[in-house]
Amino acid sequence: MKDAEKLLSENEVAFPPAPPERLEAGLDDILCRARFQDPKVAAAISMEIAAGIVLWLINWLVYSERYCSDVWSN
C-alpha cells in the first residue's frame, strides 16, 4: 500500500479520500431505544422468511394448477 501511495505522489495523482476512523463504542454508550435486541432481530428475520415461503408456495400452487389442468385436459 505504501508503494502505491509513493507512486501516486511521485506522479502528482490525488489520493482518494480516506474513510474516517471507526469510533469505539461500548454497549453502555448506545441508548436502549436505539439498540436492536436479539429477539427483535430474530422475529424480523423470521417474518421475512415466512413471507418468502408463503409467496413461493402461492406461486407454486398457481403454476402447478395451470400446468396440471393443461396436462390433464388433453
N, CA, C and O atoms as a CHARMM CRD file, in Angstrom:
* protein
*
  296
    1    1 MET  N      0.83300  -1.19300   0.00000 PROA 1      0.00000
    2    1 MET  CA     0.00000   0.00000   0.00000 PROA 1      0.00000
    3    1 MET  C      0.86800   1.24400   0.00000 PROA 1      0.00000
    4    1 MET  O      0.55200   2.22300  -0.67500 PROA 1      0.00000
    5    2 LYS  N      1.95300   1.21400   0.74600 PROA 2      0.00000
    6    2 LYS  CA     2.84600   2.37000   0.79500 PROA 2      0.00000
    7    2 LYS  C      3.48600   2.61700  -0.56900 PROA 2      0.00000
    8    2 LYS  O      3.71300   3.76400  -0.95500 PROA 2      0.00000
    9    3 ASP  N      3.77900   1.52400  -1.30700 PROA 3      0.00000
   10    3 ASP  CA     4.36200   1.68900  -2.64000 PROA 3      0.00000
   11    3 ASP  C      3.39200   2.38900  -3.56900 PROA 3      0.00000
   12    3 ASP  O      3.79000   3.25000  -4.35400 PROA 3      0.00000
   13    4 ALA  N      2.12100   2.02600  -3.48700 PROA 4      0.00000
   14    4 ALA  CA     1.11300   2.66600  -4.32500 PROA 4      0.00000
   15    4 ALA  C      0.98100   4.14300  -3.97700 PROA 4      0.00000
   16    4 ALA  O      0.85400   4.98400  -4.86700 PROA 4      0.00000
   17    5 GLU  N      1.01000   4.45800  -2.69200 PROA 5      0.00000
   18    5 GLU  CA     0.92000   5.85800  -2.27500 PROA 5      0.00000
   19    5 GLU  C      2.13400   6.64300  -2.75400 PROA 5      0.00000
   20    5 GLU  O      2.00600   7.78700  -3.19100 PROA 5      0.00000
   21    6 LYS  N      3.30800   6.03200  -2.67400 PROA 6      0.00000
   22    6 LYS  CA     4.53500   6.68600  -3.13200 PROA 6      0.00000
   23    6 LYS  C      4.47300   6.93000  -4.63900 PROA 6      0.00000
   24    6 LYS  O      4.83000   8.01200  -5.10400 PROA 6      0.00000
   25    7 LEU  N      4.02400   5.93200  -5.40600 PROA 7      0.00000
   26    7 LEU  CA     3.91400   6.06100  -6.85300 PROA 7      0.00000
   27    7 LEU  C      2.92300   7.15500  -7.23200 PROA 7      0.00000
   28    7 LEU  O      3.17500   7.94300  -8.14300 PROA 7      0.00000
   29    8 LEU  N      1.80100   7.19800  -6.53100 PROA 8      0.00000
   30    8 LEU  CA     0.80200   8.23300  -6.81400 PROA 8      0.00000
   31    8 LEU  C      1.34000   9.62400  -6.49700 PROA 8      0.00000
   32    8 LEU  O      1.12600  10.56300  -7.26300 PROA 8      0.00000
   33    9 SER  N      2.03100   9.75800  -5.38300 PROA 9      0.00000
   34    9 SER  CA     2.54300  11.07600  -5.00700 PROA 9      0.00000
   35    9 SER  C      3.66900  11.52200  -5.94400 PROA 9      0.00000
   36    9 SER  O      3.78700  12.71300  -6.23000 PROA 9      0.00000
   37   10 GLU  N      4.49500  10.59300  -6.42600 PROA 10     0.00000
   38   10 GLU  CA     5.55300  10.95200  -7.37100 PROA 10     0.00000
   39   10 GLU  C      4.97100  11.43500  -8.69400 PROA 10     0.00000
   40   10 GLU  O      5.55700  12.29900  -9.34500 PROA 10     0.00000
   41   11 ASN  N      3.83700  10.89300  -9.09700 PROA 11     0.00000
   42   11 ASN  CA     3.20600  11.27700 -10.36000 PROA 11     0.00000
   43   11 ASN  C      2.13500  12.34200 -10.18300 PROA 11     0.00000
   44   11 ASN  O      1.37300  12.62700 -11.10700 PROA 11     0.00000
   45   12 GLU  N      2.08000  12.92500  -9.00100 PROA 12     0.00000
   46   12 GLU  CA     1.16300  14.01300  -8.66900 PROA 12     0.00000
   47   12 GLU  C     -0.29800  13.65600  -8.92000 PROA 12     0.00000
   48   12 GLU  O     -1.06400  14.46300  -9.44700 PROA 12     0.00000
   49   13 VAL  N     -0.67000  12.44800  -8.54100 PROA 13     0.00000
   50   13 VAL  CA    -2.04300  11.98500  -8.64500 PROA 13     0.00000
   51   13 VAL  C     -2.67900  12.13400  -7.27000 PROA 13     0.00000
   52   13 VAL  O     -2.08600  11.75500  -6.26000 PROA 13     0.00000
   53   14 ALA  N     -3.87800  12.68300  -7.23500 PROA 14     0.00000
   54   14 ALA  CA    -4.55400  12.91400  -5.94800 PROA 14     0.00000
   55   14 ALA  C     -4.98000  11.58100  -5.32700 PROA 14     0.00000
   56   14 ALA  O     -5.40300  10.66000  -6.02700 PROA 14     0.00000
   57   15 PHE  N     -4.86200  11.50000  -4.03300 PROA 15     0.00000
   58   15 PHE  CA    -5.28900  10.30600  -3.30500 PROA 15     0.00000
   59   15 PHE  C     -6.80400  10.32900  -3.13000 PROA 15     0.00000
   60   15 PHE  O     -7.39100  11.39600  -2.95200 PROA 15     0.00000
   61   16 PRO  N     -7.43700   9.16700  -3.18000 PROA 16     0.00000
   62   16 PRO  CA    -8.86600   9.15100  -2.86200 PROA 16     0.00000
   63   16 PRO  C     -9.06000   9.45700  -1.38700 PROA 16     0.00000
   64   16 PRO  O     -8.18900   9.14600  -0.57500 PROA 16     0.00000
   65   17 PRO  N    -10.17900  10.05900  -1.02900 PROA 17     0.00000
   66   17 PRO  CA   -10.38900  10.39000   0.38600 PROA 17     0.00000
   67   17 PRO  C    -10.48400   9.11700   1.23100 PROA 17     0.00000
   68   17 PRO  O    -11.11300   8.13600   0.83500 PROA 17     0.00000
   69   18 ALA  N     -9.86100   9.15700   2.37100 PROA 18     0.00000
   70   18 ALA  CA    -9.88700   8.01300   3.28600 PROA 18     0.00000
   71   18 ALA  C    -11.12900   8.09900   4.16100 PROA 18     0.00000
   72   18 ALA  O    -11.53400   9.19200   4.55600 PROA 18     0.00000
   73   19 PRO  N    -11.73900   6.95100   4.46700 PROA 19     0.00000
   74   19 PRO  CA   -12.89700   6.99800   5.35700 PROA 19     0.00000
   75   19 PRO  C    -12.45500   7.39000   6.76200 PROA 19     0.00000
   76   19 PRO  O    -11.31600   7.13100   7.15200 PROA 19     0.00000
   77   20 PRO  N    -13.34100   8.00500   7.51200 PROA 20     0.00000
   78   20 PRO  CA   -12.96500   8.39100   8.87400 PROA 20     0.00000
   79   20 PRO  C    -12.72000   7.16100   9.74300 PROA 20     0.00000
   80   20 PRO  O    -13.25100   6.08200   9.48200 PROA 20     0.00000
   81   21 GLU  N    -11.92900   7.34000  10.75000 PROA 21     0.00000
   82   21 GLU  CA   -11.63900   6.24700  11.67400 PROA 21     0.00000
   83   21 GLU  C    -12.92600   5.80300  12.36900 PROA 21     0.00000
   84   21 GLU  O    -13.77600   6.62400  12.71300 PROA 21     0.00000
   85   22 ARG  N    -13.05100   4.51200  12.56500 PROA 22     0.00000
   86   22 ARG  CA   -14.23600   3.97400  13.23000 PROA 22     0.00000
   87   22 ARG  C    -14.15200   4.26400  14.72600 PROA 22     0.00000
   88   22 ARG  O    -13.12900   4.02800  15.36900 PROA 22     0.00000
   89   23 LEU  N    -15.24500   4.77800  15.25500 PROA 23     0.00000
   90   23 LEU  CA   -15.28100   5.09800  16.67500 PROA 23     0.00000
   91   23 LEU  C    -15.51300   3.83600  17.49600 PROA 23     0.00000
   92   23 LEU  O    -16.26500   2.94500  17.10100 PROA 23     0.00000
   93   24 GLU  N    -14.86500   3.78300  18.61600 PROA 24     0.00000
   94   24 GLU  CA   -15.08000   2.67900  19.54800 PROA 24     0.00000
   95   24 GLU  C    -16.25000   3.05000  20.45400 PROA 24     0.00000
   96   24 GLU  O    -16.23800   4.10400  21.08900 PROA 24     0.00000
   97   25 ALA  N    -17.24000   2.20000  20.51100 PROA 25     0.00000
   98   25 ALA  CA   -18.40800   2.45600  21.35300 PROA 25     0.00000
   99   25 ALA  C    -18.68800   1.21500  22.18300 PROA 25     0.00000
  100   25 ALA  O    -18.66400   0.08900  21.68600 PROA 25     0.00000
  101   26 GLY  N    -18.94700   1.44300  23.42500 PROA 26     0.00000
  102   26 GLY  CA   -19.31500   0.34800  24.30300 PROA 26     0.00000
  103   26 GLY  C    -20.83300   0.17700  24.30800 PROA 26     0.00000
  104   26 GLY  O    -21.56600   1.03300  23.81200 PROA 26     0.00000
  105   27 LEU  N    -21.28500  -0.91600  24.86400 PROA 27     0.00000
  106   27 LEU  CA   -22.71300  -1.18400  24.91100 PROA 27     0.00000
  107   27 LEU  C    -23.44800  -0.12900  25.72900 PROA 27     0.00000
  108   27 LEU  O    -24.60400   0.18500  25.44500 PROA 27     0.00000
  109   28 ASP  N    -22.78500   0.41700  26.74100 PROA 28     0.00000
  110   28 ASP  CA   -23.41900   1.42900  27.58400 PROA 28     0.00000
  111   28 ASP  C    -23.54000   2.77800  26.87200 PROA 28     0.00000
  112   28 ASP  O    -24.33800   3.62200  27.28300 PROA 28     0.00000
  113   29 ASP  N    -22.75400   2.99200  25.80400 PROA 29     0.00000
  114   29 ASP  CA   -22.81000   4.25200  25.07100 PROA 29     0.00000
  115   29 ASP  C    -24.02000   4.33800  24.14400 PROA 29     0.00000
  116   29 ASP  O    -24.38900   5.43100  23.71300 PROA 29     0.00000
  117   30 ILE  N    -24.63900   3.20400  23.83300 PROA 30     0.00000
  118   30 ILE  CA   -25.76500   3.17400  22.90500 PROA 30     0.00000
  119   30 ILE  C    -27.06400   3.25500  23.71500 PROA 30     0.00000
  120   30 ILE  O    -27.24200   2.52200  24.68800 PROA 30     0.00000
  121   31 LEU  N    -27.95900   4.14100  23.30900 PROA 31     0.00000
  122   31 LEU  CA   -29.23800   4.27100  24.01000 PROA 31     0.00000
  123   31 LEU  C    -30.02400   2.97500  23.90700 PROA 31     0.00000
  124   31 LEU  O    -29.94400   2.26900  22.90100 PROA 31     0.00000
  125   32 CYS  N    -30.77400   2.66700  24.93600 PROA 32     0.00000
  126   32 CYS  CA   -31.56700   1.43300  24.94700 PROA 32     0.00000
  127   32 CYS  C    -32.56700   1.41100  23.80600 PROA 32     0.00000
  128   32 CYS  O    -32.81000   0.35400  23.22600 PROA 32     0.00000
  129   33 ARG  N    -33.15300   2.55700  23.47000 PROA 33     0.00000
  130   33 ARG  CA   -34.14400   2.59800  22.39900 PROA 33     0.00000
  131   33 ARG  C    -33.50900   2.41000  21.02600 PROA 33     0.00000
  132   33 ARG  O    -34.20000   2.02800  20.08100 PROA 33     0.00000
  133   34 ALA  N    -32.21700   2.66800  20.89700 PROA 34     0.00000
  134   34 ALA  CA   -31.54300   2.56800  19.60600 PROA 34     0.00000
  135   34 ALA  C    -30.96100   1.18300  19.35300 PROA 34     0.00000
  136   34 ALA  O    -30.54500   0.88900  18.23200 PROA 34     0.00000
  137   35 ARG  N    -30.92300   0.34600  20.34900 PROA 35     0.00000
  138   35 ARG  CA   -30.34300  -0.99200  20.19100 PROA 35     0.00000
  139   35 ARG  C    -31.34400  -1.94700  19.58000 PROA 35     0.00000
  140   35 ARG  O    -32.54700  -1.85200  19.82600 PROA 35     0.00000
  141   36 PHE  N    -30.83500  -2.86700  18.78100 PROA 36     0.00000
  142   36 PHE  CA   -31.64000  -3.98600  18.31600 PROA 36     0.00000
  143   36 PHE  C    -31.39700  -5.13400  19.27400 PROA 36     0.00000
  144   36 PHE  O    -30.26800  -5.60500  19.41200 PROA 36     0.00000
  145   37 GLN  N    -32.43000  -5.57700  19.92500 PROA 37     0.00000
  146   37 GLN  CA   -32.29800  -6.72800  20.80200 PROA 37     0.00000
  147   37 GLN  C    -32.38700  -7.99200  19.95800 PROA 37     0.00000
  148   37 GLN  O    -33.04700  -8.00200  18.91900 PROA 37     0.00000
  149   38 ASP  N    -31.73600  -9.03700  20.39200 PROA 38     0.00000
  150   38 ASP  CA   -31.72500 -10.28600  19.62900 PROA 38     0.00000
  151   38 ASP  C    -33.12400 -10.82200  19.32700 PROA 38     0.00000
  152   38 ASP  O    -33.35800 -11.25400  18.19800 PROA 38     0.00000
  153   39 PRO  N    -34.07000 -10.81700  20.27700 PROA 39     0.00000
  154   39 PRO  CA   -35.41300 -11.31100  19.94400 PROA 39     0.00000
  155   39 PRO  C    -36.08800 -10.49400  18.83900 PROA 39     0.00000
  156   39 PRO  O    -36.82000 -11.04700  18.01800 PROA 39     0.00000
  157   40 LYS  N    -35.84400  -9.18600  18.81800 PROA 40     0.00000
  158   40 LYS  CA   -36.44500  -8.35100  17.77900 PROA 40     0.00000
  159   40 LYS  C    -35.85800  -8.69700  16.41400 PROA 40     0.00000
  160   40 LYS  O    -36.59200  -8.79800  15.43100 PROA 40     0.00000
  161   41 VAL  N    -34.54900  -8.87800  16.35000 PROA 41     0.00000
  162   41 VAL  CA   -33.89700  -9.21800  15.08800 PROA 41     0.00000
  163   41 VAL  C    -34.36300 -10.59000  14.62100 PROA 41     0.00000
  164   41 VAL  O    -34.66700 -10.77500  13.44300 PROA 41     0.00000
  165   42 ALA  N    -34.42000 -11.54600  15.53200 PROA 42     0.00000
  166   42 ALA  CA   -34.86600 -12.89400  15.18100 PROA 42     0.00000
  167   42 ALA  C    -36.30900 -12.88000  14.67800 PROA 42     0.00000
  168   42 ALA  O    -36.64000 -13.58300  13.72300 PROA 42     0.00000
  169   43 ALA  N    -37.16400 -12.08800  15.31300 PROA 43     0.00000
  170   43 ALA  CA   -38.55900 -12.01300  14.88200 PROA 43     0.00000
  171   43 ALA  C    -38.66900 -11.38100  13.49600 PROA 43     0.00000
  172   43 ALA  O    -39.45400 -11.83800  12.66500 PROA 43     0.00000
  173   44 ALA  N    -37.88900 -10.33800  13.24600 PROA 44     0.00000
  174   44 ALA  CA   -37.94200  -9.68300  11.93500 PROA 44     0.00000
  175   44 ALA  C    -37.44800 -10.62300  10.83900 PROA 44     0.00000
  176   44 ALA  O    -38.04000 -10.68700   9.76200 PROA 44     0.00000
  177   45 ILE  N    -36.38500 -11.34100  11.10400 PROA 45     0.00000
  178   45 ILE  CA   -35.86300 -12.28200  10.11500 PROA 45     0.00000
  179   45 ILE  C    -36.85700 -13.41500   9.89400 PROA 45     0.00000
  180   45 ILE  O    -37.07400 -13.83300   8.75700 PROA 45     0.00000
  181   46 SER  N    -37.45400 -13.91000  10.95300 PROA 46     0.00000
  182   46 SER  CA   -38.44000 -14.99200  10.82200 PROA 46     0.00000
  183   46 SER  C    -39.64200 -14.54800  10.00300 PROA 46     0.00000
  184   46 SER  O    -40.16400 -15.32200   9.19900 PROA 46     0.00000
  185   47 MET  N    -40.08900 -13.30900  10.19700 PROA 47     0.00000
  186   47 MET  CA   -41.22200 -12.80200   9.42300 PROA 47     0.00000
  187   47 MET  C    -40.86900 -12.71700   7.94100 PROA 47     0.00000
  188   47 MET  O    -41.69100 -13.05300   7.08700 PROA 47     0.00000
  189   48 GLU  N    -39.65600 -12.27100   7.63200 PROA 48     0.00000
  190   48 GLU  CA   -39.23200 -12.18000   6.23200 PROA 48     0.00000
  191   48 GLU  C    -39.15400 -13.56300   5.59000 PROA 48     0.00000
  192   48 GLU  O    -39.58900 -13.74900   4.45400 PROA 48     0.00000
  193   49 ILE  N    -38.60500 -14.52200   6.31300 PROA 49     0.00000
  194   49 ILE  CA   -38.50400 -15.88600   5.78300 PROA 49     0.00000
  195   49 ILE  C    -39.88700 -16.48200   5.58200 PROA 49     0.00000
  196   49 ILE  O    -40.14900 -17.10300   4.55200 PROA 49     0.00000
  197   50 ALA  N    -40.77500 -16.30000   6.55300 PROA 50     0.00000
  198   50 ALA  CA   -42.12900 -16.84000   6.44300 PROA 50     0.00000
  199   50 ALA  C    -42.87500 -16.21400   5.26500 PROA 50     0.00000
  200   50 ALA  O    -43.58700 -16.91300   4.54300 PROA 50     0.00000
  201   51 ALA  N    -42.72000 -14.91800   5.06500 PROA 51     0.00000
  202   51 ALA  CA   -43.38100 -14.25900   3.93500 PROA 51     0.00000
  203   51 ALA  C    -42.84900 -14.79800   2.61500 PROA 51     0.00000
  204   51 ALA  O    -43.61200 -14.98400   1.66700 PROA 51     0.00000
  205   52 GLY  N    -41.55700 -15.04800   2.54700 PROA 52     0.00000
  206   52 GLY  CA   -40.97600 -15.61900   1.33900 PROA 52     0.00000
  207   52 GLY  C    -41.48500 -17.01800   1.05900 PROA 52     0.00000
  208   52 GLY  O    -41.75900 -17.36700  -0.08900 PROA 52     0.00000
  209   53 ILE  N    -41.61300 -17.81600   2.09900 PROA 53     0.00000
  210   53 ILE  CA   -42.11900 -19.18800   1.92100 PROA 53     0.00000
  211   53 ILE  C    -43.57300 -19.16000   1.46900 PROA 53     0.00000
  212   53 ILE  O    -43.95600 -19.93000   0.58900 PROA 53     0.00000
  213   54 VAL  N    -44.38300 -18.29200   2.05000 PROA 54     0.00000
  214   54 VAL  CA   -45.79000 -18.19900   1.66300 PROA 54     0.00000
  215   54 VAL  C    -45.90900 -17.76700   0.20800 PROA 54     0.00000
  216   54 VAL  O    -46.69800 -18.33900  -0.54400 PROA 54     0.00000
  217   55 LEU  N    -45.13400 -16.76600  -0.19700 PROA 55     0.00000
  218   55 LEU  CA   -45.19000 -16.32100  -1.58400 PROA 55     0.00000
  219   55 LEU  C    -44.73500 -17.41600  -2.54200 PROA 55     0.00000
  220   55 LEU  O    -45.33200 -17.60100  -3.60300 PROA 55     0.00000
  221   56 TRP  N    -43.68300 -18.14000  -2.17300 PROA 56     0.00000
  222   56 TRP  CA   -43.20900 -19.24100  -3.00800 PROA 56     0.00000
  223   56 TRP  C    -44.29000 -20.30800  -3.13400 PROA 56     0.00000
  224   56 TRP  O    -44.52600 -20.82600  -4.22600 PROA 56     0.00000
  225   57 LEU  N    -44.95000 -20.64000  -2.02400 PROA 57     0.00000
  226   57 LEU  CA   -45.98900 -21.66900  -2.03500 PROA 57     0.00000
  227   57 LEU  C    -47.17600 -21.24700  -2.90300 PROA 57     0.00000
  228   57 LEU  O    -47.69400 -22.05100  -3.67800 PROA 57     0.00000
  229   58 ILE  N    -47.60700 -19.99600  -2.77500 PROA 58     0.00000
  230   58 ILE  CA   -48.71400 -19.50000  -3.59600 PROA 58     0.00000
  231   58 ILE  C    -48.33600 -19.55500  -5.07500 PROA 58     0.00000
  232   58 ILE  O    -49.12600 -19.99500  -5.90900 PROA 58     0.00000
  233   59 ASN  N    -47.13300 -19.11000  -5.38700 PROA 59     0.00000
  234   59 ASN  CA   -46.65800 -19.13900  -6.76600 PROA 59     0.00000
  235   59 ASN  C    -46.62200 -20.56700  -7.29300 PROA 59     0.00000
  236   59 ASN  O    -47.04400 -20.81900  -8.42200 PROA 59     0.00000
  237   60 TRP  N    -46.13200 -21.49000  -6.50200 PROA 60     0.00000
  238   60 TRP  CA   -46.04700 -22.89500  -6.90400 PROA 60     0.00000
  239   60 TRP  C    -47.43600 -23.48200  -7.13000 PROA 60     0.00000
  240   60 TRP  O    -47.65900 -24.20700  -8.10000 PROA 60     0.00000
  241   61 LEU  N    -48.37000 -23.16600  -6.23300 PROA 61     0.00000
  242   61 LEU  CA   -49.73200 -23.68100  -6.38500 PROA 61     0.00000
  243   61 LEU  C    -50.40200 -23.14300  -7.64000 PROA 61     0.00000
  244   61 LEU  O    -51.07300 -23.89000  -8.35300 PROA 61     0.00000
  245   62 VAL  N    -50.23000 -21.86000  -7.91600 PROA 62     0.00000
  246   62 VAL  CA   -50.85600 -21.26400  -9.09600 PROA 62     0.00000
  247   62 VAL  C    -50.29500 -21.88800 -10.35800 PROA 62     0.00000
  248   62 VAL  O    -51.06400 -22.29000 -11.23200 PROA 62     0.00000
  249   63 TYR  N    -48.97600 -21.98200 -10.48100 PROA 63     0.00000
  250   63 TYR  CA   -48.38700 -22.51400 -11.69700 PROA 63     0.00000
  251   63 TYR  C    -48.56600 -24.01700 -11.81700 PROA 63     0.00000
  252   63 TYR  O    -48.71300 -24.52300 -12.93000 PROA 63     0.00000
  253   64 SER  N    -48.55800 -24.74900 -10.70600 PROA 64     0.00000
  254   64 SER  CA   -48.75300 -26.19400 -10.81100 PROA 64     0.00000
  255   64 SER  C    -50.20800 -26.49900 -11.20300 PROA 64     0.00000
  256   64 SER  O    -50.46100 -27.46400 -11.92400 PROA 64     0.00000
  257   65 GLU  N    -51.16000 -25.68900 -10.73600 PROA 65     0.00000
  258   65 GLU  CA   -52.55400 -25.90100 -11.12700 PROA 65     0.00000
  259   65 GLU  C    -52.73200 -25.63300 -12.61600 PROA 65     0.00000
  260   65 GLU  O    -53.44100 -26.37500 -13.29600 PROA 65     0.00000
  261   66 ARG  N    -52.10400 -24.59100 -13.12700 PROA 66     0.00000
  262   66 ARG  CA   -52.18400 -24.29900 -14.55800 PROA 66     0.00000
  263   66 ARG  C    -51.55800 -25.43300 -15.36400 PROA 66     0.00000
  264   66 ARG  O    -52.11600 -25.86100 -16.37400 PROA 66     0.00000
  265   67 TYR  N    -50.40800 -25.91700 -14.92100 PROA 67     0.00000
  266   67 TYR  CA   -49.72500 -26.97900 -15.63200 PROA 67     0.00000
  267   67 TYR  C    -50.54500 -28.26300 -15.60400 PROA 67     0.00000
  268   67 TYR  O    -50.73300 -28.91500 -16.63100 PROA 67     0.00000
  269   68 CYS  N    -51.02900 -28.61700 -14.42200 PROA 68     0.00000
  270   68 CYS  CA   -51.78400 -29.86600 -14.28800 PROA 68     0.00000
  271   68 CYS  C    -53.09600 -29.79800 -15.06700 PROA 68     0.00000
  272   68 CYS  O    -53.49300 -30.79000 -15.67800 PROA 68     0.00000
  273   69 SER  N    -53.77000 -28.66300 -15.05800 PROA 69     0.00000
  274   69 SER  CA   -55.02500 -28.57200 -15.80300 PROA 69     0.00000
  275   69 SER  C    -54.78000 -28.67700 -17.29900 PROA 69     0.00000
  276   69 SER  O    -55.60100 -29.24700 -18.01700 PROA 69     0.00000
  277   70 ASP  N    -53.67100 -28.14000 -17.78000 PROA 70     0.00000
  278   70 ASP  CA   -53.34500 -28.27800 -19.20400 PROA 70     0.00000
  279   70 ASP  C    -52.99500 -29.71100 -19.56900 PROA 70     0.00000
  280   70 ASP  O    -53.39200 -30.19900 -20.62700 PROA 70     0.00000
  281   71 VAL  N    -52.26300 -30.37900 -18.71100 PROA 71     0.00000
  282   71 VAL  CA   -51.83200 -31.74600 -18.98900 PROA 71     0.00000
  283   71 VAL  C    -53.02100 -32.70100 -18.88600 PROA 71     0.00000
  284   71 VAL  O    -53.16800 -33.58800 -19.72700 PROA 71     0.00000
  285   72 TRP  N    -53.86900 -32.53400 -17.87100 PROA 72     0.00000
  286   72 TRP  CA   -54.95100 -33.46800 -17.62900 PROA 72     0.00000
  287   72 TRP  C    -56.13800 -33.24300 -18.57000 PROA 72     0.00000
  288   72 TRP  O    -56.94800 -34.14700 -18.77600 PROA 72     0.00000
  289   73 SER  N    -56.23900 -32.05300 -19.13400 PROA 73     0.00000
  290   73 SER  CA   -57.37400 -31.78800 -20.01400 PROA 73     0.00000
  291   73 SER  C    -57.21100 -32.46500 -21.37400 PROA 73     0.00000
  292   73 SER  O    -58.19600 -32.67300 -22.08200 PROA 73     0.00000
  293   74 ASN  N    -55.97400 -32.81000 -21.74500 PROA 74     0.00000
  294   74 ASN  CA   -55.74100 -33.45600 -23.05100 PROA 74     0.00000
  295   74 ASN  C    -56.04900 -34.88800 -22.98400 PROA 74     0.00000
  296   74 ASN  O    -55.91500 -35.59600 -23.98200 PROA 74     0.00000
